[in-house]
Amino acid sequence: MLKLFLPDLYIKDYKDLKIDYLRNKGIKMLICDIDNTLVPFDQHYPDDGVFAFIEDLKKNDIIPVLISNNKAFRVKEFAKGLNVSYYPSAKKPLKITYRKVLNDFQIYKGEVATLGDQLLTDVLGSKRIGLLTILAKPLVTRDINYTKINRLIERYVYQLLERKGYLKRGVFDEQV
């Protein structure tokens, strides 16, 4: 059960994700969370770093997709100009939106990775459906109010993972 919260890769920042790592894993699509993964939750538009990251994925034939539990107007505004598909109100960690993405793109789950900042939504949701999971450290410590509750539970999960020797918060993986 605890391994459902264990990411396949733990990185400091989305900018640290190496395209070669994704290619070596056979990844053809990267599903990205937005809030506190690509930008702070209160930043409404992508910055230059996000634009460069998305373009780098595209240049390397990896399809970027945005998925968020946030509302449609926020996700649509953020996605504007990135020219990517997006899925708001995703209800992560439920499988429904992940299944919709797989179906919409007719892509095998073994060719899909996810990138997010939360164990309880991003990692758990992705693991439940069998996707490669990449956990990034949250960009900022401030959060949306309902996320603050998740962070309290998440702190306990991190402690359990650390006790078992699976993952230590703040100790990031090397990408091979």
Residue pairs with C-beta under 8 A, 6 or more apart in sequence:
2 157
2 160
2 161
2 164
2 166
3 127
3 166
4 123
4 124
4 127
4 128
5 119
5 120
5 123
5 124
5 127
5 157
5 161
6 123
6 127
6 161
6 166
6 167
7 119
7 123
7 133
7 134
7 135
7 167
8 113
8 132
8 133
8 134
9 21
9 132
9 133
9 134
9 135
9 173
9 175
10 134
10 135
10 167
10 171
10 172
10 173
11 17
11 134
11 135
11 136
11 137
11 172
11 173
11 175
12 136
12 137
12 172
13 136
13 137
13 139
14 32
14 37
14 38
14 53
14 115
14 136
15 49
15 53
16 136
16 172
17 115
17 134
17 136
17 175
18 175
19 56
19 57
19 60
19 62
20 175
21 175
21 176
22 30
22 60
22 62
22 113
23 60
23 62
24 176
25 113
25 132
26 110
26 111
27 62
27 111
27 112
27 113
27 132
28 61
28 62
28 63
28 107
28 111
28 112
29 62
29 63
29 64
29 65
29 101
29 105
29 107
29 111
29 112
29 113
30 57
30 62
30 63
30 64
30 65
30 112
30 113
30 114
30 115
31 65
31 66
31 67
31 98
31 101
31 112
31 113
31 114
31 115
31 126
31 131
32 38
32 64
32 65
32 66
32 67
32 114
32 115
32 116
33 66
33 67
33 68
33 92
33 114
33 115
33 116
33 117
33 118
33 121
33 122
34 66
34 68
34 70
34 75
34 78
35 41
35 68
35 70
35 117
35 144
35 147
36 117
36 118
36 138
36 139
36 140
36 143
36 147
37 115
37 116
37 117
37 122
37 136
37 138
37 139
38 46
38 50
38 53
38 139
39 45
39 46
39 47
39 50
39 78
39 139
40 139
40 140
40 142
41 140
41 142
41 143
41 144
41 147
42 142
44 74
44 77
44 78
45 77
45 78
45 80
45 81
46 54
46 78
46 81
46 82
50 82
51 81
51 82
54 64
54 82
54 84
57 63
57 64
58 64
63 105
63 107
64 82
64 84
65 84
65 85
65 86
65 87
65 101
65 105
66 75
66 78
66 79
66 82
66 84
66 85
66 86
66 87
67 86
67 87
67 90
67 92
67 97
67 98
67 101
67 114
68 74
68 75
68 86
68 87
68 88
68 89
68 90
69 89
69 90
69 91
69 92
69 121
70 88
70 89
70 144
71 88
71 89
72 88
72 89
74 88
75 86
75 87
75 88
76 86
76 88
78 86
79 86
85 101
85 104
85 105
87 97
87 100
87 101
90 96
90 97
90 125
91 97
92 116
92 121
92 122
92 124
92 125
93 120
93 121
93 122
93 124
93 125
93 128
94 125
95 125
95 128
95 129
98 114
98 125
98 126
98 129
98 131
99 129
101 107
101 112
102 108
102 109
102 112
102 129
109 129
109 130
109 131
110 130
112 131
112 132
113 131
113 132
113 133
113 134
114 122
114 125
114 126
114 131
114 132
114 133
114 134
115 122
115 134
115 136
116 122
116 123
116 126
116 133
116 134
116 135
116 136
117 135
117 136
117 137
117 138
117 139
118 138
118 147
118 150
118 151
118 154
119 135
119 154
119 157
119 158
120 150
120 153
120 154
120 157
121 150
122 133
122 135
123 133
123 135
126 132
126 133
127 133
137 170
137 172
143 151
158 167
158 169
161 167
161 168
162 168
162 169
